[in-house]
Amino acid sequence: MRVLDGVHQIKSPGPASGSLSTNVYVVEGGDGHILVDSGWDTQESLWALQEGTKAANLKLRDIKKVVVTHIHPDHYGLSSKIKQVCGAQVAIHRVDAGFISPKYKDFADLLQKTEELLRQNGVPQDELPQLKEASLWMNKYVTPDSPDVMLEDGDVISNDSFQFRIFWTPGHSPGHICLYEKEKKFILTGDHVLYETTPHVGYNPLSGDNPLGDYISSLKKLQSLKVNYVLPGHGPLFNALGLRIEKILEHHEHRRRAILKSLRDGLKTAYEIAQKIPWMTDRGGIAFRDLPVWDKRMAVTETLAHLKLLLEEGGVSNVAMDGASLYIAKD
């Protein structure tokens, strides 16, 4: 589907029934086409890309660059196969490139650290195995490979027709990037800014010390950009980037208050706090106990991300007692 002159959106299907599709974008150019994100590593995703380029009267072989906004499976998974088919160069931010091996190749250490993190933060012993391995199924939909180009904040990616400035926007992933076309006033935001949902920002062994603080700073970095169209990694296109950023910041402020409210009646672990907070899914509001396993782990790590920011701001203190990490409000 053509979304702008020279820019085509292709819906790349998820690997399971009901899973979220990924928006990938083919950007036409006199010096070859740029593909922004790739989708999961499945036959269906590759076929969707083939058919999508054909419908746009383009050729798959003319894709010369694949720019990955971040290395989550639904954005990075198929990039190595596209390189194999098209001979394209794959470009990823330096920070995320450094996590490809520990996340997808030698991940035994990551699993161990994840288990320890969940245990320290109150996850009961009988839930640990499921929560620890909640994302392992995704690995089979990724062909991990090192990028040809390591991107940095401020770099420029061009194909003669479009010129994108790279904005490093850590938070959802430590090496997440957005691509801004200043002259044509549009931005590809990956999972940094979505219209229908608030992007997941969680604390984990690969997230950095303060992922939510990084995310909020990254959001504010985009607020002053002149943007007419926002092309996200999921959901509909939209405009009014600044207003959407304000809504996301407002959501996190509400979450912050809910966490502090949960601490009024005593010290709690992140797991116990997560049980007290209202959560939203595509089915609407849902209690923590009723969340699927993967969503439950995301709820705990999102709570942890808020707590790490509150620690940084001085709103809470953290103490270790009886083998668990406990939080207490300082107000």
PAZAPA-4460 file (N, C-alpha, C; in steps of 0.05 Angstrom, whole numbers, plus 32768, in hexadecimal, padded with zeros to 4 digits):
% residues 331
    n_x    n_y    n_z   ca_x   ca_y   ca_z    c_x    c_y    c_z   seq   type   mol
   8011   7FE8   8000   8000   8000   8000   8012   8019   8000     1      M     A
   800D   802B   7FED   801C   8044   7FEC   8011   8056   8001     2      R     A
   8023   8060   8013   801A   8072   8029   8023   808E   8024     3      V     A
   803A   8091   8015   8043   80AB   800C   8050   80A7   7FF1     4      L     A
   8055   80BD   7FE2   8063   80BA   7FC9   807E   80AC   7FCD     5      D     A
   8081   8095   7FC1   809A   8087   7FC3   809D   8076   7FDC     6      G     A
   8089   8075   7FED   808A   8065   8006   8072   8052   8007     7      V     A
   8078   8038   800B   8064   8023   800B   8065   8014   8025     8      H     A
   804D   800F   8030   804B   7FFF   8049   8042   7FE3   8042     9      Q     A
   804F   7FCF   804E   8047   7FB3   804B   8041   7FA8   8066    10      I     A
   802A   7F9B   8069   8023   7F8E   8083   8031   7F72   8083    11      K     A
   8044   7F6F   8095   8052   7F56   8097   8045   7F46   80AD    12      S     A
   803B   7F2E   80A7   802B   7F1F   80BB   803C   7F14   80D2    13      P     A
   802F   7F11   80E9   803C   7F03   8100   803B   7EE5   80FC    14      G     A
   804C   7ED7   810B   804E   7EBA   8107   8037   7EA9   8112    15      P     A
   8027   7EB5   8124   8011   7EA6   8131   7FF7   7EB4   812B    16      A     A
   7FE2   7EA4   812B   7FC7   7EAF   8127   7FC1   7EC4   813C    17      S     A
   7FB8   7EDC   8132   7FB2   7EF1   8145   7FC9   7F03   814D    18      G     A
   7FE1   7EFB   8144   7FF8   7F0C   814C   7FF9   7F25   813B    19      S     A
   8005   7F39   8146   8005   7F54   813A   8016   7F55   8121    20      L     A
   800C   7F61   810B   801C   7F64   80F3   802F   7F7B   80F7    21      S     A
   8044   7F7B   80E8   8059   7F90   80E9   8057   7FA0   80CF    22      T     A
   8058   7FBB   80D2   805A   7FCC   80BB   8077   7FCE   80B2    23      N     A
   807C   7FC4   809A   8096   7FC9   808E   8092   7FDC   8076    24      V     A
   80A7   7FEB   8070   80A5   8000   805C   80BA   7FFE   8047    25      Y     A
   80B2   8000   802E   80C4   8000   8017   80C5   801D   800D    26      V     A
   80DD   8029   800D   80E1   8044   8005   80F0   8044   7FEB    27      V     A
   80E2   804D   7FD6   80EE   804D   7FBB   8105   8061   7FB9    28      E     A
   8118   8059   7FA8   812F   806B   7FA4   813D   8066   7F8A    29      G     A
   8149   807B   7F7E   8158   8078   7F66   8171   8067   7F6A    30      G     A
   817A   8066   7F83   8192   8056   7F8A   818A   803D   7F99    31      D     A
   8173   8032   7F92   8169   801A   7F9F   8156   8020   7FB5    32      G     A
   8145   800C   7FBC   8131   8011   7FD0   813B   800B   7FEC    33      H     A
   812F   8019   8000   8135   8014   801C   811D   8005   8028    34      I     A
   8122   7FEF   8036   810E   7FE2   8045   8112   7FE8   8063    35      L     A
   80FD   7FF3   806F   80FF   7FF9   808C   80F0   7FE4   809B    36      V     A
   80FF   7FD4   80AA   80F6   7FBC   80B9   80EF   7FA6   80A6    37      D     A
   80EE   7F8D   80B1   80EC   7F76   80A0   80D5   7F63   80A6    38      S     A
   80CB   7F63   80BF   80B8   7F4F   80C7   80C5   7F36   80D2    39      G     A
   80B5   7F23   80DB   80BF   7F0A   80E6   80CC   7EF9   80D0    40      W     A
   80DD   7EE6   80D8   80E9   7ED4   80C5   80D7   7EBC   80C0    41      D     A
   80C3   7EC1   80AE   80B1   7EAC   80A6   80AD   7EAD   8088    42      T     A
   80A3   7E97   807C   809C   7E97   8060   8087   7EAB   805A    43      Q     A
   8073   7EAE   806C   805D   7EC0   8068   8067   7EDD   8067    44      E     A
   807A   7EE4   8078   8085   7EFF   8077   8094   7F05   805D    45      S     A
   80A4   7EF2   8055   80B3   7EF6   803C   80A0   7EF8   8024    46      L     A
   808B   7EE8   8024   8078   7EE8   800E   8069   7F03   800E    47      W     A
   8061   7F0C   8026   8053   7F26   8028   8065   7F3D   801D    48      A     A
   807F   7F3B   8022   8091   7F50   8017   8093   7F4D   7FF9    49      L     A
   8094   7F35   7FEF   8096   7F31   7FD2   807D   7F3B   7FC4    50      Q     A
   8065   7F34   7FCF   804C   7F3D   7FC3   8047   7F5B   7FC7    51      E     A
   8050   7F65   7FDD   804D   7F82   7FE2   805D   7F93   7FCF    52      G     A
   8076   7F8B   7FCA   8087   7F9A   7FB7   807B   7F97   7F9B    53      T     A
   8072   7F7F   7F94   8066   7F7B   7F7A   804D   7F8D   7F76    54      K     A
   803C   7F8F   7F8B   8024   7FA0   7F89   802B   7FBD   7F85    55      A     A
   8043   7FC5   7F8F   804C   7FE1   7F8C   805C   7FE5   7F73    56      A     A
   805C   7FD1   7F61   806B   7FD2   7F48   8089   7FD5   7F4D    57      N     A
   8092   7FC9   7F62   80AF   7FC9   7F69   80B9   7FAD   7F68    58      L     A
   80D4   7FAB   7F69   80E1   7F90   7F69   80F0   7F8C   7F83    59      K     A
   80EC   7F74   7F8E   80F9   7F6D   7FA7   8118   7F70   7FA5    60      L     A
   8123   7F69   7F8E   8140   7F6A   7F8B   814B   7F86   7F8B    61      R     A
   813A   7F9A   7F88   8143   7FB6   7F89   8146   7FC2   7FA5    62      D     A
   813F   7FB2   7FB9   8144   7FBA   7FD5   8162   7FB8   7FDA    63      I     A
   816E   7FCF   7FDF   818B   7FD0   7FE3   8194   7FD4   8000    64      K     A
   8181   7FDE   8010   8187   7FE3   802D   816F   7FD9   803D    65      K     A
   8175   7FCC   8053   8161   7FC5   8067   8168   7FD3   8081    66      V     A
   8158   7FE6   808A   815D   7FF5   80A2   814A   7FEA   80B8    67      V     A
   8156   7FDF   80CD   8147   7FD2   80E3   8144   7FE6   80FA    68      V     A
   812B   7FED   8101   8128   8000   8117   8130   7FF5   8132    69      T     A
   812E   7FDA   8136   8137   7FCE   814E   8136   7FAF   814A    70      H     A
   8144   7FA0   815B   8148   7F84   8155   8134   7F71   8162    71      I     A
   811C   7F7B   8168   8107   7F68   8170   80FF   7F57   8157    72      H     A
   80F6   7F3E   815C   80F2   7F2C   8146   80DF   7F35   8130    73      P     A
   80CB   7F45   8137   80B7   7F4D   8123   80C2   7F64   8111    74      D     A
   80D9   7F6F   8118   80E5   7F84   8108   80FF   7F7C   80FB    75      H     A
   810D   7F6A   8108   8128   7F62   80FF   8129   7F46   80F4    76      Y     A
   8115   7F34   80FB   8117   7F18   80F6   811F   7F10   80D9    77      G     A
   8113   7F1C   80C5   8116   7F14   80A9   812D   7F22   809B    78      L     A
   813A   7F34   80A8   814E   7F45   809A   8164   7F35   808D    79      S     A
   816E   7F20   809A   8183   7F10   808F   817A   7F02   8075    80      S     A
   8161   7EF9   8075   8157   7EEB   805D   8154   7EFF   8046    81      K     A
   814B   7F18   804C   8149   7F2C   8037   8164   7F33   802C    82      I     A
   8178   7F35   803D   8193   7F39   8033   819C   7F23   8021    83      K     A
   8195   7F0A   8028   819C   7EF3   8017   818E   7EF4   7FFC    84      Q     A
   8175   7EFC   7FFC   8165   7EFD   7FE3   816C   7F15   7FD1    85      V     A
   8170   7F2C   7FDE   8174   7F45   7FCE   8191   7F4F   7FCD    86      C     A
   81A2   7F45   7FDE   81BD   7F4F   7FE0   81BE   7F6A   7FEE    87      G     A
   81A9   7F70   7FFD   81A7   7F8A   800B   81B9   7F8C   8023    88      A     A
   81C2   7FA4   802A   81D0   7FA9   8043   81BD   7FAD   8059    89      Q     A
   81C3   7FA1   8070   81B2   7FA4   8088   81BF   7FB8   809B    90      V     A
   81B0   7FCC   80A4   81BA   7FE1   80B6   81AA   7FE1   80D0    91      A     A
   81B8   7FE1   80E6   81AD   7FE0   8101   81BD   7FF3   8113    92      I     A
   81B0   7FFF   8127   81BF   8010   8139   81D4   7FFF   8148    93      H     A
   81EA   800B   814D   8201   7FFD   815A   81F9   7FEF   8174    94      R     A
   81E9   7FFC   8184   81E2   7FF1   819E   81D2   7FD7   819B    95      V     A
   81BD   7FD7   818B   81AD   7FBF   8187   81BD   7FA9   8179    96      D     A
   81CF   7FB1   8167   81E0   7F9D   8159   81F0   7F8D   816E    97      A     A
   81F8   7F9A   8183   8208   7F8C   8198   81F8   7F78   81A8    98      G     A
   81DD   7F79   81A5   81CD   7F66   81B5   81C3   7F4F   81A4    99      F     A
   81CA   7F4E   818A   81C0   7F38   8179   81C9   7F1D   8183   100      I     A
   81E3   7F1A   8189   81ED   7F01   8192   81E2   7EF8   81AE   101      S     A
   81E3   7F09   81C2   81D8   7F00   81DC   81BA   7EFC   81DC   102      P     A
   81AC   7F08   81CA   818F   7F05   81C9   8186   7EED   81B8   103      K     A
   8194   7EE7   81A2   818B   7ED3   818F   819E   7EBB   818B   104      Y     A
   81B7   7EBE   8192   81CB   7EA9   818D   81D2   7E9B   81A7   105      K     A
   81E1   7EA9   81B8   81EB   7E9E   81D2   81DA   7EA9   81E8   106      D     A
   81C1   7EA0   81EA   81AE   7EAD   81FC   81AB   7E9E   8217   107      F     A
   81BB   7E8A   821D   81B9   7E7C   8236   81BE   7E8F   824E   108      A     A
   81D2   7EA1   824A   81D8   7EB4   825F   81C1   7EC8   8263   109      D     A
   81B5   7ED0   824E   819E   7EE2   8250   8187   7ED5   825E   110      L     A
   8182   7EBC   8259   816C   7EAE   8267   8172   7EAC   8285   111      L     A
   818B   7EA7   828B   8192   7EA5   82A8   818E   7EC0   82B6   112      Q     A
   8197   7ED5   82A9   8195   7EF0   82B4   8177   7EF8   82B6   113      K     A
   8167   7EF1   82A3   814B   7EF7   82A3   813D   7EE9   82BB   114      T     A
   8144   7ECF   82BE   8139   7EC0   82D5   8140   7ECD   82EF   115      E     A
   8159   7ED5   82F3   8162   7EE1   830C   8154   7EFC   8310   116      E     A
   8151   7F0C   82FB   8143   7F26   82FD   8126   7F22   8306   117      L     A
   8118   7F0F   82FA   80FD   7F0A   8301   80FA   7F00   831D   118      L     A
   810C   7EEE   8325   810C   7EE3   8341   8110   7EF9   8355   119      R     A
   8124   7F0A   8351   812A   7F20   8363   8113   7F33   8366   120      Q     A
   8103   7F35   8351   80ED   7F49   8351   80D2   7F3D   8357   121      N     A
   80D3   7F25   8364   80BB   7F1B   8370   80AB   7F07   8361   122      G     A
   80B3   7EFF   8349   80A4   7EEA   833A   80A5   7ED0   8349   123      V     A
   808E   7EC4   8350   808E   7EAB   835F   809C   7E94   8350   124      P     A
   80A8   7E82   835F   80B8   7E6C   8354   80A8   7E5C   8340   125      Q     A
   808E   7E57   8344   807F   7E47   8332   8079   7E55   8317   126      D     A
   807C   7E6F   8316   8078   7E7E   82FD   8092   7E84   82EE   127      E     A
   80A8   7E81   82FC   80C2   7E88   82F0   80C8   7E7B   82D5   128      L     A
   80C5   7E60   82D3   80CD   7E53   82BA   80BE   7E5F   82A2   129      P     A
   80A3   7E62   82A5   8093   7E6D   828F   809B   7E89   8288   130      Q     A
   809D   7E9A   829C   80A4   7EB6   8296   80C0   7EBA   828B   131      L     A
   80D2   7EAA   8295   80EE   7EAB   828B   80EF   7EA5   826D   132      K     A
   80E0   7E91   8265   80E2   7E87   8249   80CB   7E92   8237   133      E     A
   80BE   7EA7   8241   80A6   7EB0   8233   80AB   7EB9   8216   134      A     A
   80C3   7EC3   8210   80C9   7ECD   81F6   80DA   7EBA   81E4   135      S     A
   80E0   7EA3   81EF   80F2   7E91   81E0   80E6   7E88   81C6   136      L     A
   80CC   7E85   81C4   80BF   7E7C   81AB   80C5   7E8E   8194   137      W     A
   80CB   7EA7   819A   80CF   7EBB   8184   80EA   7EB6   8176   138      M     A
   80FD   7EAA   8183   8118   7EA7   8178   8118   7E97   815E   139      N     A
   8105   7E85   815B   8105   7E75   8142   80FC   7E85   812A   140      K     A
   80F3   7E9D   812F   80EA   7EAE   8119   80FE   7EC5   8114   141      Y     A
   8117   7EBF   811B   812D   7ED2   8116   8145   7EC3   810B   142      V     A
   8151   7ECE   80F6   816B   7EC4   80EC   817F   7EDA   80F4   143      T     A
   818E   7ED5   810A   81A0   7EEA   8114   81B9   7EED   8103   144      P     A
   81BF   7F05   80FD   81D7   7F0B   80ED   81E0   7F27   80F3   145      D     A
   81FA   7F2C   80F2   8205   7F46   80F8   81FE   7F59   80E1   146      S     A
   81F9   7F73   80E7   81F2   7F86   80D2   820B   7F8D   80C1   147      P     A
   8206   7F97   80A9   821B   7FA1   8098   8222   7FBE   809F   148      D     A
   820F   7FCC   80AB   8213   7FE8   80B2   820A   7FED   80CF   149      V     A
   821C   7FF8   80DF   8216   8000   80FA   820D   801D   80FA   150      M     A
   81F5   8023   8102   81EB   803E   8102   81F0   804C   811C   151      L     A
   81F2   8066   811B   81F5   8078   8132   81E1   808E   8130   152      E     A
   81DB   809B   8146   81C9   80B2   8147   81D4   80C8   8134   153      D     A
   81C2   80D2   8123   81CA   80E8   8111   81D4   80DE   80F6   154      G     A
   81D8   80C4   80F2   81DF   80B9   80D8   81CA   80BF   80C3   155      D     A
   81D1   80BE   80AA   81BE   80C3   8094   81BE   80AA   8082   156      V     A
   81A6   80A1   807C   81A2   808B   8069   8193   8097   8051   157      I     A
   819E   8092   8039   8193   809E   8021   8192   808A   800A   158      S     A
   817E   808E   7FF8   817D   807D   7FE0   8179   808F   7FC7   159      N     A
   8183   80A7   7FC9   8182   80BB   7FB3   8167   80CA   7FB2   160      D     A
   8151   80BC   7FBA   8137   80C9   7FB9   812E   80D2   7FD5   161      S     A
   8136   80C4   7FEA   812F   80CB   8005   8148   80CC   8016   162      F     A
   8148   80DD   802A   815F   80E0   803C   8155   80DF   8059   163      Q     A
   815C   80CB   8067   8152   80C7   8082   8169   80CD   8097   164      F     A
   8162   80DD   80AA   8173   80E1   80C1   816C   80CC   80D6   165      R     A
   8180   80BF   80E1   817C   80AB   80F6   817A   80B9   8111   166      I     A
   8164   80B4   811F   8161   80BD   813B   8163   80A4   814D   167      F     A
   8177   80A4   815E   8179   808E   8172   8165   8093   8188   168      W     A
   8152   8080   818B   813C   8084   819E   813A   806C   81B0   169      T     A
   814D   8068   81C3   814C   8051   81D5   8134   8052   81E8   170      P     A
   812C   803A   81F0   8116   8037   8202   8108   801D   81FE   171      G     A
   80F8   801B   81E8   80EC   8002   81E1   8101   7FEC   81DC   172      H     A
   8117   7FF5   81D1   812F   7FE5   81CD   8147   7FF8   81D0   173      S     A
   815D   7FEF   81DB   8174   8001   81E1   817F   800E   81C7   174      P     A
   817D   8000   81B1   8187   800B   8198   8172   8013   8184   175      G     A
   815A   8019   818D   8144   8020   817B   814B   803A   816C   176      H     A
   8142   803B   8153   8145   8054   8143   812B   805C   8136   177      I     A
   8129   8075   812F   8114   8080   811E   8122   808C   8106   178      C     A
   8113   808E   80EF   811E   8099   80D6   810E   80B1   80CE   179      L     A
   811B   80C8   80CD   810C   80E1   80C8   8114   80EC   80AD   180      Y     A
   8100   80F2   809C   8104   80FE   8082   80FC   811C   8085   181      E     A
   8110   812D   8088   810B   8149   808E   80FD   8158   8078   182      K     A
   8106   8154   805F   80FB   8163   8049   80DD   815B   8044   183      E     A
   80D7   8141   8046   80BC   8138   8041   80AB   8136   805A   184      K     A
   80B8   813C   8071   80A9   813F   808B   809A   8126   8093   185      K     A
   80A7   810F   8092   809B   80F7   809E   80B1   80E7   80AD   186      F     A
   80A7   80D6   80BF   80B9   80C7   80D0   80B0   80AA   80D3   187      I     A
   80C2   8098   80D2   80BD   807B   80D7   80C5   8076   80F3   188      L     A
   80B2   806E   8104   80B7   806D   8121   80BB   8050   812C   189      T     A
   80BA   803C   811B   80BD   8021   8127   80A9   801D   813D   190      G     A
   80B3   8014   8154   80A2   8010   816C   80A5   8027   8180   191      D     A
   80B2   803C   8179   80B7   8052   818B   809E   8062   8191   192      H     A
   808E   8068   817C   8075   8076   817F   8060   8067   816E   193      V     A
   804C   805C   817C   8035   804F   816F   801C   805E   8175   194      L     A
   8008   805B   8164   7FEF   806A   8167   7FDB   805D   817A   195      Y     A
   7FD8   8043   8177   7FC3   8035   8186   7FCC   8029   81A1   196      E     A
   7FE5   8025   81A4   7FF0   8019   81BD   8008   8029   81C7   197      T     A
   800D   8026   81E0   8025   8032   81EC   803C   801D   81EA   198      T     A
   8052   8024   81DD   8068   8010   81DA   8072   8005   81F5   199      P     A
   8078   7FEB   81F4   8083   7FDE   820C   809F   7FE9   8212   200      H     A
   80A4   7FF1   822A   80BF   7FF9   8234   80C3   7FEA   824E   201      V     A
   80D5   7FD6   824E   80D9   7FC5   8265   80F6   7FC5   826D   202      G     A
   80FB   7FBF   8287   8116   7FBC   8291   811D   7F9E   8290   203      Y     A
   8133   7F98   8283   813D   7F7C   8280   815B   7F7C   827E   204      N     A
   8168   7F65   827D   8185   7F64   827D   8192   7F72   8266   205      P     A
   8184   7F78   8250   818F   7F86   8239   8184   7FA2   8235   206      L     A
   8175   7FAC   8248   8167   7FC5   8244   8176   7FDF   824A   207      S     A
   818C   7FDC   8259   8199   7FF4   8264   818D   7FF9   8280   208      G     A
   819A   800C   828F   8193   8010   82AB   8178   801F   82AF   209      D     A
   8170   802F   829B   8158   8040   829F   814A   8042   8284   210      N     A
   813E   802C   827A   8132   802D   8260   811B   8040   825D   211      P     A
   810B   8044   8272   80F4   8056   8270   80FE   8073   826F   212      L     A
   8112   8079   827F   811E   8094   827D   8129   8099   8261   213      G     A
   8137   8085   8256   8141   8087   823A   812A   808C   8227   214      D     A
   8114   807D   822B   80FD   807F   8218   80F1   809B   8219   215      Y     A
   80EC   80A5   8231   80E0   80BF   8234   80F2   80D5   8227   216      I     A
   810C   80D3   822C   811E   80E6   821F   811D   80E4   8201   217      S     A
   811B   80CB   81F7   8119   80C7   81DA   8100   80D2   81CE   218      S     A
   80EA   80D0   81DC   80D1   80DB   81D3   80D3   80F9   81D1   219      L     A
   80DE   8106   81E5   80E0   8123   81E5   80F3   812D   81CF   220      K     A
   8106   811C   81C7   8118   8124   81B2   810A   8127   8197   221      K     A
   80F3   8119   8194   80E5   811B   817B   80CF   8130   817A   222      L     A
   80C9   813C   8191   80B2   814E   8193   80B4   8167   8182   223      Q     A
   80CC   8170   817E   80CF   8189   816F   80D2   8185   8151   224      S     A
   80D1   816C   8147   80D4   8167   812B   80BB   8170   811C   225      L     A
   80BF   817A   8104   80A9   8181   80F2   80A1   8168   80E3   226      K     A
   808A   815C   80EA   8081   8142   80DF   8064   8144   80D7   227      V     A
   805F   813D   80BE   8043   813C   80B4   8037   8120   80B6   228      N     A
   8049   810B   80B4   8040   80F0   80B3   8052   80DE   80C4   229      Y     A
   8045   80CD   80D5   8054   80BA   80E5   804E   809E   80DB   230      V     A
   8063   8090   80D4   8061   8075   80C9   806C   8061   80DE   231      L     A
   805A   8055   80EE   8063   8044   8104   8067   8027   80FC   232      P     A
   8073   8017   810F   8078   7FFB   810A   8060   7FE9   810D   233      G     A
   804B   7FF3   811A   8032   7FE5   811D   801B   7FF9   811D   234      H     A
   8003   7FEF   8114   7FEC   8000   8115   7FEB   8015   80FF   235      G     A
   7FD8   8028   8101   7FD3   803B   80EB   7FE8   8052   80EA   236      P     A
   7FEB   805E   80D3   7FFA   8076   80D0   7FEA   808D   80DD   237      L     A
   7FF9   80A2   80E5   7FEB   80B8   80F2   7FFC   80D1   80EF   238      F     A
   7FF0   80E8   80F7   7FFF   8101   80F8   7FFF   810B   8115   239      N     A
   8005   8124   811A   8005   812F   8135   8018   811E   8147   240      A     A
   8031   811C   813F   8045   810D   814F   8047   8118   816B   241      L     A
   8048   8132   816E   804B   813F   8188   8034   8138   819B   242      G     A
   801B   8137   8191   8004   8130   81A1   8005   8113   81AA   243      L     A
   800E   8102   8198   8010   80E5   81A0   8025   80E1   81B5   244      R     A
   803B   80F0   81B3   8050   80EE   81C7   8046   80F8   81E2   245      I     A
   8037   810D   81E2   802B   8117   81FB   8019   8102   8208   246      E     A
   8009   80F4   81F8   7FF8   80DF   8202   8008   80C8   820E   247      K     A
   801E   80C1   8202   802F   80AB   820C   803B   80B4   8226   248      I     A
   8045   80CC   8227   8051   80D7   8240   803C   80D7   8257   249      L     A
   8023   80DF   824F   800D   80DF   8263   8008   80C3   826E   250      E     A
   8008   80AF   825C   8005   8093   8264   8019   808B   8279   251      H     A
   8032   8093   8274   8048   808B   8287   8045   809A   82A1   252      H     A
   803B   80B2   82A1   8036   80C0   82BA   8020   80B3   82CA   253      E     A
   800B   80AA   82BD   7FF6   809B   82CB   8001   8081   82D7   254      H     A
   8012   8073   82C8   801E   805B   82D2   8030   8060   82EA   255      R     A
   803F   8076   82E8   8050   807E   82FF   8040   8082   8318   256      R     A
   8029   8090   8315   8018   8095   832D   800C   807C   8338   257      R     A
   8004   8069   8326   7FF9   8050   832E   800D   803F   833E   258      A     A
   8026   8040   8336   803B   8032   8344   8040   803E   8360   259      I     A
   8041   8058   8361   8045   8065   837B   802D   805F   838E   260      L     A
   8015   805F   8382   7FFD   805A   8392   7FFE   803D   839E   261      K     A
   8009   802A   838E   800A   800F   8397   801D   800B   83AE   262      S     A
   802F   801E   83B2   8043   801C   83C7   803A   8029   83E1   263      L     A
   8022   8034   83E2   8019   8042   83FA   8015   802F   8412   264      R     A
   800F   8016   840C   8009   8004   8422   801F   7FF0   8429   265      D     A
   8038   7FF6   8420   804E   7FE5   8427   8062   7FE1   8411   266      G     A
   8079   7FD4   8418   808E   7FCE   8405   8084   7FB8   83F2   267      L     A
   808C   7FBA   83D9   8084   7FA6   83C6   809A   7FA0   83B2   268      K     A
   8099   7F88   83A6   80AA   7F81   838F   809D   7F8B   8376   269      T     A
   80AC   7F8C   8360   80A1   7F94   8346   808A   7F82   833E   270      A     A
   808C   7F68   8344   8076   7F55   833E   805D   7F5C   834D   271      Y     A
   8060   7F63   8367   8048   7F6A   8377   803C   7F84   836E   272      E     A
   804D   7F97   8366   8043   7FB1   835B   8034   7FAC   8341   273      I     A
   803F   7F9C   832F   8032   7F96   8316   8016   7F8A   831A   274      A     A
   8012   7F7B   832F   7FF8   7F6F   8335   7FE3   7F85   833C   275      Q     A
   7FEC   7F9C   8345   7FDA   7FB1   834E   7FD2   7FC5   8338   276      K     A
   7FDF   7FC3   8321   7FDC   7FD7   830C   7FC9   7FCD   82F6   277      I     A
   7FB8   7FDE   82EC   7FA6   7FD6   82D5   7FB6   7FD4   82BC   278      P     A
   7FB2   7FBE   82AD   7FC0   7FB9   8294   7FAD   7FB9   827D   279      W     A
   7FB7   7FC1   8266   7FA7   7FC2   824E   7FB2   7FAE   8239   280      M     A
   7FA0   7FA0   822C   7FA7   7F8F   8215   7F95   7F97   81FE   281      T     A
   7F98   7F88   81E8   7F86   7F8E   81D1   7F69   7F86   81D7   282      D     A
   7F65   7F79   81EE   7F4A   7F72   81F6   7F3F   7F86   820B   283      R     A
   7F4F   7F9A   8211   7F46   7FAE   8225   7F55   7FA9   823F   284      G     A
   7F4A   7FB5   8255   7F56   7FB2   826F   7F55   7F96   8279   285      G     A
   7F6A   7F8E   8287   7F6C   7F72   8290   7F7D   7F71   82AA   286      I     A
   7F75   7F60   82BC   7F85   7F5D   82D5   7F9F   7F4F   82D0   287      A     A
   7FB3   7F55   82E0   7FCD   7F49   82DC   7FCC   7F2A   82DC   288      F     A
   7FBC   7F1F   82EE   7FBB   7F02   82F1   7FB0   7EF4   82D7   289      R     A
   7FA1   7F04   82C7   7F95   7EF8   82AF   7FA5   7EFD   8296   290      D     A
   7FBC   7F0A   8298   7FCD   7F0F   8281   7FD9   7EF6   8277   291      L     A
   7FDD   7EF2   825D   7FED   7EDC   8252   800A   7EDE   825D   292      P     A
   8018   7EC9   825B   8033   7EC7   8267   8045   7EDD   825D   293      V     A
   8046   7EE1   8242   8058   7EF6   8237   8050   7F11   8241   294      W     A
   8036   7F17   8241   802D   7F31   824A   8033   7F35   8268   295      D     A
   8031   7F20   8277   8037   7F21   8294   8054   7F29   8298   296      K     A
   8066   7F1D   8289   8082   7F24   828C   8087   7F41   8283   297      R     A
   807A   7F49   826E   807D   7F65   8265   8072   7F78   827A   298      M     A
   805C   7F70   8288   8052   7F81   829D   8066   7F85   82B4   299      A     A
   8073   7F6F   82BB   8087   7F71   82D1   809F   7F82   82C8   300      V     A
   80A8   7F7E   82B0   80C0   7F8E   82A7   80B8   7FAB   82A2   301      T     A
   80A0   7FB1   8299   8097   7FCC   8297   8096   7FDA   82B2   302      E     A
   808B   7FCB   82C6   808B   7FD6   82E1   80A7   7FDC   82EB   303      T     A
   80B9   7FC9   82E5   80D5   7FCD   82ED   80E1   7FE6   82DF   304      L     A
   80DA   7FEA   82C6   80E5   8002   82B8   80DC   801C   82C6   305      A     A
   80C3   801C   82CF   80B9   8033   82DD   80C7   8037   82F8   306      H     A
   80CB   8020   8306   80D9   8022   831F   80F6   802B   831D   307      L     A
   8103   8023   8307   811F   802C   8303   811F   804B   82FE   308      K     A
   810B   8055   82F0   810A   8072   82EC   8103   8080   8306   309      L     A
   80F1   8075   8316   80EA   8081   832F   8102   8081   8342   310      L     A
   8112   806C   8341   812B   806B   8351   813E   8082   8348   311      L     A
   8140   8086   832E   8151   809B   8323   8147   80B7   832C   312      E     A
   812D   80BA   832D   8121   80D4   8334   811F   80D8   8352   313      E     A
   8123   80C2   8361   8121   80C5   837E   8106   80C0   838A   314      G     A
   80F3   80B6   837A   80D8   80B1   8384   80D4   8098   8394   315      G     A
   80E6   8085   8390   80E5   806C   83A0   8101   8065   83A9   316      V     A
   8102   8053   83BC   811B   8046   83C4   8119   8028   83C1   317      S     A
   812F   801B   83BF   8130   7FFE   83B9   8141   7FF0   83CF   318      N     A
   8136   7FDB   83DB   8145   7FCC   83EF   8143   7FAF   83E9   319      V     A
   8158   7FA0   83F0   8158   7F83   83ED   8151   7F76   8408   320      A     A
   813D   7F66   8408   8134   7F58   8420   812B   7F3C   8419   321      M     A
   8135   7F28   8428   812C   7F0C   8424   812F   7F03   8407   322      D     A
   8145   7F0C   83FA   814A   7F03   83DF   813A   7F11   83C9   323      G     A
   812A   7F25   83D1   811A   7F34   83BE   8120   7F51   83BE   324      A     A
   811B   7F5E   83A7   811F   7F7B   83A4   8105   7F89   83A9   325      S     A
   8104   7F99   83BE   80EC   7FA6   83C7   80ED   7FC4   83C3   326      L     A
   80D7   7FD0   83BD   80D5   7FED   83B8   80C3   7FFA   83CD   327      Y     A
   80CC   8013   83D5   80BC   8023   83E7   80BB   803F   83DD   328      I     A
   80A3   804B   83DE   80A0   8067   83D5   80AD   807A   83E9   329      A     A
   80BA   808F   83DF   80C8   80A2   83F1   80B7   80BA   83F7   330      K     A
   80A0   80BD   83EA   808F   80D4   83F0   807D   80CF   8409   331      D     A
***
